[in-house]
């Protein structure tokens, strides 16, 4: 009976399992101790390399969780400054990333004390091959601390790019235009170039809309029509007082009297400069037609030798306006209105007084 039990296959498998497990562990340890690099007292094995990858992944995960917690905390407290919270979030990510890289190097078998040997070569690389990348990284840190540019600002660059700042990254800043186009601009361009920040101060802005009328037109009638056009656009800040709309006779053109409609807008309306200007142009055209004021155009003398008179199409009555409302079909005005509705609800409350009227 004992011989049968000792020859039982199940018993033999159970007896062989410990040896197989020990062999597997021993082979795994041998494989993990395979040297990948052994020079100048620095030994990198497969196991140390895997440990370094795990440490770096752990710090990246910690950075992601920390940034998410900071965002939730800011969303729950309306009195916090969004730009300051964004700066803290980015700096926390950079610090955790730097600590993670150093810990990963130490876990891989490269002591931090001996890493100074590679620091010289790294510095030379930054000075030559990675100069632009390092410049953009330092410029991004300057933007975060300088406070002259923050997330949510409406900026205009010397290159003609304009839009809202959505994110300040390590290498570039993400800008979204009014046409919902994302543009990545190197951070160094914001530090060394000319940047117009329309929302650096939450204050009103003045807009000048040029237009021309025919010579011989009554100036007072032009002013009356232009003021009515300004009142018809809902983005005019005030109708009386020091910021009331004004009409300036700015020059004498070749075929027209050149005027400017000067109006004041709030900071939110200036984010849609193209639509705002189009809205006032629409209202000006409507008001000038109402008072029969002629909009001139360049005159040319044509000398025709012969022509065949062809009957043209019969004039038709203009289609009635079915849009309704004070805009009367002003698509540009509706574009700004639709854009300002969600922005007004999410805009942070500011108690700072208006610094004054800019000239």
GUDO-777137 format. One line per 5 residues: number of its first residue (from 1); their letters; for each residue x, y, z of C-alpha. Coordinates in Angstrom, 1 decimal, m for minus. Example, Ala and Ser with C-alpha at 12.3 -4.5 7.8 and 13.67 -1.06 7.14 Angstrom:
<atoms>
1> as> 12.3:m4.5:7.8  13.7:m1.1:7.1
</atoms>
This chain:
<atoms>
1> xxxxx> 0.0:0.0:0.0  2.9:2.4:0.9  4.6:1.7:m2.5  1.4:2.4:m4.3  1.0:5.7:m2.5
6> xxxxx> 4.6:6.7:m3.2  4.1:5.9:m6.9  0.8:7.9:m7.1  1.2:10.6:m9.8  m0.6:13.2:m7.6
11> xxxxx> 1.9:12.6:m4.9  4.8:13.0:m7.3  3.4:16.3:m8.6  3.0:17.6:m5.0  6.6:16.6:m4.2
16> xxxxx> 7.9:18.3:m7.4  6.1:21.6:m6.9  8.4:23.0:m4.3  11.4:22.2:m6.4  9.8:23.8:m9.5
21> xxxxx> 8.9:26.9:m7.5  12.4:27.3:m6.2  13.8:26.8:m9.6  11.5:29.4:m11.1  12.4:32.0:m8.4
26> xxxxx> 16.1:31.3:m8.9  15.8:31.7:m12.6  13.8:34.9:m12.2  16.5:36.3:m9.8  19.2:35.4:m12.3
31> xxxxx> 17.3:37.1:m15.1  16.7:40.2:m13.0  20.4:40.4:m12.2  21.5:40.5:m15.8  23.8:43.5:m16.2
36> xxxxx> 22.9:46.1:m18.8  25.6:48.6:m17.9  28.7:48.2:m15.8  31.1:51.1:m16.0  32.7:53.6:m13.6
41> xxxxx> 31.2:51.9:m10.6  27.7:52.3:m12.1  25.8:49.0:m12.4  22.4:48.9:m14.1  20.6:45.5:m14.2
46> xxxxx> 17.2:44.5:m15.6  15.7:44.5:m12.1  17.0:48.0:m11.3  15.7:49.3:m14.6  12.3:47.9:m14.0
51> xxxxx> 12.3:49.4:m10.5  13.2:52.8:m12.0  10.3:52.6:m14.4  7.9:51.7:m11.6  9.1:54.6:m9.4
56> xxxxx> 8.7:57.1:m12.3  5.2:55.7:m13.1  4.3:56.0:m9.4  5.3:59.7:m9.3  3.5:60.4:m12.5
61> xxxxx> 0.4:58.9:m11.0  0.8:60.9:m7.8  1.2:64.1:m9.9  m2.0:63.3:m11.8  m4.0:62.6:m8.7
66> xxxxx> m2.7:65.8:m6.9  m3.6:68.0:m9.9  m7.0:66.5:m10.1  m7.6:67.2:m6.4  m6.4:70.8:m6.8
71> xxxxx> m8.9:71.3:m9.6  m11.8:70.0:m7.6  m10.8:72.1:m4.7  m10.7:75.2:m6.9  m14.1:74.4:m8.5
76> xxxxx> m15.7:74.1:m5.1  m14.4:77.5:m3.9  m15.4:80.4:m6.1  m13.4:82.9:m4.2  m10.0:81.4:m5.3
81> xxxxx> m8.0:82.9:m8.1  m8.0:80.6:m11.0  m4.6:81.8:m12.4  m2.9:81.2:m9.0  m4.4:77.8:m8.7
86> xxxxx> m3.1:77.0:m12.2  0.4:78.1:m11.3  0.4:75.9:m8.2  m0.8:73.0:m10.2  1.9:73.3:m12.8
91> xxxxx> 4.7:73.8:m10.3  3.5:70.8:m8.3  3.7:68.7:m11.4  7.2:69.9:m12.2  8.4:69.3:m8.7
96> xxxxx> 7.0:65.8:m8.5  8.4:65.0:m11.9  11.8:66.2:m10.9  11.8:64.1:m7.7  10.5:61.1:m9.6
101> xxxxx> 13.3:61.3:m12.1  15.9:61.6:m9.3  14.4:58.7:m7.4  14.2:56.6:m10.6  17.9:57.2:m11.3
106> xxxxx> 18.8:56.1:m7.8  16.6:53.0:m8.1  18.2:52.1:m11.4  21.7:51.9:m9.8  22.9:55.4:m10.8
111> xxxxx> 23.6:57.3:m7.5  22.6:60.9:m7.5  26.1:61.8:m6.2  27.7:60.3:m9.3  25.2:61.8:m11.6
116> xxxxx> 27.3:65.0:m11.6  29.5:63.2:m14.2  26.6:63.3:m16.6  25.5:66.8:m15.6  28.3:68.4:m17.5
121> xxxxx> 27.4:66.6:m20.7  23.8:67.4:m20.2  24.7:71.1:m19.7  26.6:71.1:m23.0  23.6:69.5:m24.7
126> xxxxx> 21.3:72.1:m23.4  23.7:74.8:m24.5  23.8:73.6:m28.1  21.2:71.0:m29.2  18.5:71.7:m26.7
131> xxxxx> 18.9:75.5:m26.5  15.4:76.3:m27.9  13.7:73.7:m25.7  15.4:74.9:m22.6  14.7:78.5:m23.5
136> xxxxx> 10.9:77.7:m23.9  10.9:75.8:m20.6  12.5:78.7:m18.6  10.1:81.2:m20.4  7.1:79.1:m19.3
141> xxxxx> 8.3:79.3:m15.7  8.7:83.1:m16.1  5.1:83.4:m17.4  3.8:81.4:m14.4  5.6:83.7:m11.9
146> xxxxx> 5.4:87.0:m13.8  1.6:87.2:m13.7  1.6:89.2:m16.9  m0.1:86.3:m18.7  m2.6:83.9:m17.2
151> xxxxx> m5.1:81.3:m18.3  m8.2:82.9:m19.7  m6.6:86.1:m21.0  m7.3:87.3:m24.5  m4.0:88.2:m26.2
156> xxxxx> m2.8:89.4:m29.5  0.8:88.6:m30.7  3.0:90.6:m33.0  2.7:87.7:m35.5  m1.1:88.4:m35.8
161> xxxxx> m2.2:85.4:m33.6  m5.0:86.3:m31.2  m7.2:84.3:m29.0  m7.8:83.0:m25.4  m5.0:81.4:m23.4
166> xxxxx> m6.1:77.9:m22.5  m3.0:76.3:m21.1  0.7:77.2:m20.4  2.7:74.0:m21.1  6.4:73.2:m20.7
171> xxxxx> 7.3:74.1:m24.3  4.4:76.1:m25.7  1.3:77.9:m24.7  m2.1:76.8:m26.1  m4.2:79.6:m27.6
176> xxxxx> m7.7:79.1:m28.9  m8.9:81.6:m31.5  m12.5:82.9:m31.8  m12.9:80.4:m34.7  m12.2:77.5:m32.2
181> xxxxx> m8.7:76.8:m33.7  m6.0:75.7:m31.3  m2.6:77.2:m31.9  0.6:76.3:m30.0  2.9:79.3:m29.5
186> xxxxx> 6.4:78.8:m28.1  6.7:80.3:m24.6  9.8:82.4:m25.6  7.6:84.4:m28.0  5.6:85.7:m25.1
191> xxxxx> 8.8:86.8:m23.2  10.9:88.3:m26.1  8.1:89.5:m28.4  5.4:92.2:m28.2  2.2:90.9:m26.7
196> xxxxx> m1.1:92.8:m26.3  m3.1:91.5:m23.4  m6.6:92.8:m23.7  m7.7:91.4:m20.4  m4.7:92.1:m18.2
201> xxxxx> m6.9:94.5:m16.2  m10.6:93.8:m15.9  m11.5:97.2:m17.2  m13.5:98.7:m20.1  m12.0:99.2:m23.5
206> xxxxx> m12.5:101.9:m26.2  m13.2:100.9:m29.8  m13.0:103.2:m32.8  m15.1:102.2:m35.8  m14.1:104.2:m39.0
211> xxxxx> m16.7:105.1:m41.7  m17.0:107.7:m44.4  m19.8:109.8:m46.0  m20.1:111.9:m49.1  m18.9:115.5:m49.2
216> xxxxx> m21.7:118.0:m48.6  m23.4:115.8:m45.9  m24.6:117.6:m42.8  m22.1:116.7:m40.0  m24.8:116.9:m37.3
221> xxxxx> m27.0:114.5:m39.2  m24.1:112.1:m39.5  m23.5:112.4:m35.7  m27.2:111.7:m35.0  m27.2:108.6:m37.2
226> xxxxx> m24.0:107.3:m35.7  m25.2:107.8:m32.1  m28.4:105.9:m33.0  m26.2:103.1:m34.4  m24.2:102.9:m31.2
231> xxxxx> m27.4:102.8:m29.1  m28.8:99.9:m31.3  m25.8:97.7:m30.5  m26.2:96.1:m27.0  m22.5:96.1:m26.2
236> xxxxx> m22.1:99.8:m25.8  m21.1:100.4:m22.2  m22.9:103.7:m21.6  m25.1:106.2:m23.4  m24.2:109.2:m21.3
241> xxxxx> m21.4:110.4:m19.0  m17.7:110.4:m19.6  m17.9:107.1:m21.6  m20.8:108.0:m23.8  m20.4:107.3:m27.5
246> xxxxx> m18.7:110.0:m29.6  m18.4:110.8:m33.3  m15.1:112.3:m34.5  m14.4:113.9:m37.9  m11.0:112.2:m38.3
251> xxxxx> m10.0:113.4:m41.8  m10.8:114.4:m45.3  m10.4:111.6:m47.8  m10.2:111.7:m51.6  m13.9:111.1:m52.0
256> xxxxx> m15.3:111.1:m48.5  m15.5:112.7:m45.1  m13.8:110.3:m42.7  m15.5:109.8:m39.4  m14.9:107.5:m36.4
261> xxxxx> m17.6:106.2:m34.0  m15.9:105.9:m30.6  m17.6:103.6:m28.1  m16.6:102.0:m24.8  m17.0:98.2:m24.3
266> xxxxx> m16.6:96.0:m21.2  m13.6:93.7:m21.0  m15.7:90.6:m21.9  m16.9:92.1:m25.2  m13.4:92.9:m26.4
271> xxxxx> m12.7:89.2:m26.7  m14.7:89.2:m29.9  m13.1:92.2:m31.7  m14.0:91.0:m35.2  m17.7:90.4:m34.4
276> xxxxx> m17.9:93.6:m32.4  m16.6:95.7:m35.2  m18.9:94.0:m37.7  m21.9:94.6:m35.4  m21.2:98.4:m35.3
281> xxxxx> m20.6:98.4:m39.1  m24.0:96.8:m39.6  m25.7:99.2:m37.3  m24.0:102.2:m39.0  m25.1:101.1:m42.5
286> xxxxx> m28.7:100.7:m41.3  m28.7:104.2:m39.6  m27.0:106.0:m42.6  m29.6:104.4:m45.0  m32.4:105.5:m42.6
291> xxxxx> m31.4:109.2:m43.0  m30.5:109.0:m46.7  m26.8:109.6:m46.1  m24.7:108.6:m49.0  m21.7:106.3:m48.5
296> xxxxx> m19.2:107.3:m51.2  m17.1:105.1:m53.5  m14.2:106.0:m55.8  m15.4:107.6:m59.1  m14.0:106.5:m62.5
301> xxxxx> m14.6:108.0:m65.9  m15.4:105.4:m68.5  m15.3:106.1:m72.3  m17.3:103.6:m74.2  m17.1:103.4:m78.0
306> xxxxx> m20.1:101.2:m78.6  m22.3:98.9:m76.7  m25.5:96.8:m77.1  m28.2:97.8:m74.7  m29.6:94.7:m73.0
311> xxxxx> m32.7:94.7:m71.0  m31.8:94.1:m67.3  m33.8:92.3:m64.7  m36.7:94.1:m63.2  m36.1:95.5:m59.7
316> xxxxx> m37.6:93.5:m56.9  m38.8:94.7:m53.6  m36.4:93.9:m50.7  m37.5:91.0:m48.6  m39.0:92.0:m45.3
321> xxxxx> m36.9:91.5:m42.1  m38.2:88.5:m40.2  m35.5:88.3:m37.6  m37.1:90.7:m35.1  m35.5:92.1:m32.1
326> xxxxx> m33.3:95.2:m31.7  m30.4:93.7:m33.8  m32.6:93.4:m37.0  m30.7:90.7:m38.5  m27.3:91.7:m37.2
331> xxxxx> m25.5:88.3:m37.2  m22.3:89.7:m35.7  m24.2:91.1:m32.7  m25.8:87.8:m32.1  m22.4:86.0:m32.4
336> xxxxx> m21.0:88.2:m29.5  m24.2:87.7:m27.5  m24.1:83.9:m27.8  m20.4:83.9:m26.8  m20.8:86.2:m23.8
341> xxxxx> m23.7:84.2:m22.2  m21.6:81.2:m21.0  m18.6:83.4:m20.3  m20.5:85.8:m18.1  m21.7:82.9:m15.9
346> xxxxx> m18.2:81.5:m15.5  m16.3:84.8:m15.2  m14.7:85.3:m11.8  m16.0:88.1:m9.6  m13.6:91.0:m9.1
351> xxxxx> m13.9:93.7:m6.6  m11.1:95.9:m7.9  m12.2:99.4:m8.9  m11.7:100.6:m12.5  m8.3:102.3:m12.7
356> xxxx> m9.7:105.0:m14.9  m10.4:106.0:m18.4  m7.5:105.2:m20.8  m6.8:107.6:m23.6
</atoms>
